[in-house]
Amino acid sequence: MPDPTDHHPSIGALISREVPASLAECRQLIDEVDALLAVLLEYRATISARVQQLKPVGGRAGRDPRREAEIVDRMARWAPRLGPRRLRRIMTAVIEESLDLAEEAPAAR
Ligand SMILES: C=C(O[C@@H]1C=C(C(=O)O)C=C[C@H]1O)C(=O)O
């Protein structure tokens, strides 16, 4: 799989910066990263809501553990320090909250 930052050079530039030495700078960088995470999580939830409408059985009833495991394994290649165990916990929360949202607010058709 190609390096995801190949297609998103500004993200590559962001993460190749040295981790700052000061508390204020670290927090500023965390705020910048968190804003990106928020935008991406929101977008991911929107796509997931669409998928629930496209699958024969959507929502929690159509949960697909094999697909979720593949997602975690693939992500672990790009987040080796977090590793599969932590990523599984993170992504389970992301996926469950997205499915929850999709039930509350289905994707616009
Ligand atoms: C989005 C899907 O539905 C569910 C949600 C997933 C996700 O948010 O990545 C993955 C698998 C399914 O449990 C899917 O089947 O692709």
The ligand as an SDF file (V2000), in Angstrom:
LIG
                    3D

 16 16  0  0  0  0  0  0  0  0999 V2000
  -18.6880    0.7240    6.9430 C   0  0  0  0  0  0  0  0  0  0  0  0
  -19.0550   -0.5650    7.0890 C   0  0  0  0  0  0  0  0  0  0  0  0
  -19.8930   -0.9870    8.1150 O   0  0  0  0  0  0  0  0  0  0  0  0
  -19.3860   -1.2470    9.4190 C   0  0  0  0  0  0  0  0  0  0  0  0
  -18.4920   -0.1530    9.8050 C   0  0  0  0  0  0  0  0  0  0  0  0
  -17.1770   -0.2080    9.4790 C   0  0  0  0  0  0  0  0  0  0  0  0
  -16.3180    1.0200    9.5100 C   0  0  0  0  0  0  0  0  0  0  0  0
  -16.7650    2.0620   10.0220 O   0  0  0  0  0  0  0  0  0  0  0  0
  -15.2000    0.9630    8.9940 O   0  0  0  0  0  0  0  0  0  0  0  0
  -16.5970   -1.4280    9.0640 C   0  0  0  0  0  0  0  0  0  0  0  0
  -17.3060   -2.5480    9.0010 C   0  0  0  0  0  0  0  0  0  0  0  0
  -18.7180   -2.6270    9.4460 C   0  0  0  0  0  0  0  0  0  0  0  0
  -18.7420   -3.1810   10.7580 O   0  0  0  0  0  0  0  0  0  0  0  0
  -18.5810   -1.6020    6.1420 C   0  0  0  0  0  0  0  0  0  0  0  0
  -19.0980   -2.7330    6.1770 O   0  0  0  0  0  0  0  0  0  0  0  0
  -17.7040   -1.2860    5.3160 O   0  0  0  0  0  0  0  0  0  0  0  0
  1  2  2  0
  2  3  1  0
  2 14  1  0
  3  4  1  0
  4  5  1  0
  4 12  1  0
  5  6  2  0
  6  7  1  0
  6 10  1  0
  7  8  2  0
  7  9  1  0
 10 11  2  0
 11 12  1  0
 12 13  1  0
 14 15  2  0
 14 16  1  0
M  END
$$$$
